[in-house]
Each structure stands twice: as structure tokens, then as C-alpha cells.
Amino acid sequence: MEIQPQKDPLHGVTLKKILEDLVEKYGWEFLAKKIPIRCFMFYPTVTSSLKFLRQTLWAREKVQKLWVDKEKAGR
């Protein structure tokens, strides 16, 4: 029996891991330009950004899409 690969690229990946990967790859300045939200633009921290992203669906979806696009480009 073959194991099917997961179709959801976000399966098993935490929001914290996604954000840390994006900050490491692109930096806060790029993230603030790409997704202009206050927690990326002014005194950004992972903690404050996670708090906002967990409460704001549209922003979380943009961050997740950016990460998925980065992962696809890296393959």
C-alpha cells in the first residue's frame, strides 16, 4: 500500500513556523511591503504578529499564501 502525499501544503506546519521562515527568508521590511499590516510595519516581533494573525483571518491567509508560494518556488 502506497502512502499518498498530503495535498495540503500547510498540513502539520504551525503559524509560528511559517512566520519565522518568512522573516528569515525575506525580513520584516519585505513582509511589511508585501502585506501592509501594522504588526509588520512598526516594531515587529513574532509574538505580536502571531497574536494579530491568529485573530485576523484575511491577514493569516495572505501570510500562508506567501509561505506556500515560497515553498513551491524552492522545489
N, C-alpha and C positions, 0 to 999 in steps of 0.2 A: 504494500500500500504506500503510495507516494504522499508526501506531505505537501499540501498546497501552500504557496507563498501567500502572505497576507496581502489583501488588496488595499487596505487602508494604511497609507504610509505613516499615519500618526499613531497607529496601534502600539501601545506599550511605551510611548515617548511622553514624558511629562512636560508640562508647560515650562517649568523651570529649566529643563534640559534644552528645550527649543530656544528659549530666550538667551541662555548662556552661550549656545552655539552661534546664534546670530550676532551677539555682542562681540564674541571672539573673532568671528569672520569679518564683520563689517564695521563694528564700533557703534557707539551711541549716536554720533553725528549723522551717519548714513541712515540709521533707523529713524531718526527724527525727521529727516528729509523724505524718506520713503513713506513713513506712517506718522504724520504730524500730530502727535498727542503729547500733552504736557509732561507726562512721566518720562518721555524720551528726550524732551527738549530742555527741561530745567532740572538740574541736579539729579540726573538719572541714577537709579540703583535698581538692582534686580528685585529687591524686596518691594519697593514702591510700585514698580512696573507690574509685578505679579499680582499685587493687590488690585490694581486697576484692571488688568486683563482678565482676571477671574470674574470680575463683576460686569464687564462690558463685552458682550458677545461680538459686536462688529469689529472691535479692535483685536480681540483674540483671533478671530477668523483671518484677519489680514496678516497677523504675525505668523499664524500657522501656514498660510498660503506661501508666504515669503520663504519659510523654512523648507516646505515641500519643494518649491521651485529650486532652492539651493541644493537640496539633496538630489534632485533629478539631474541638475547640471553637473554635479560631481561624479556621476556614474559614467 
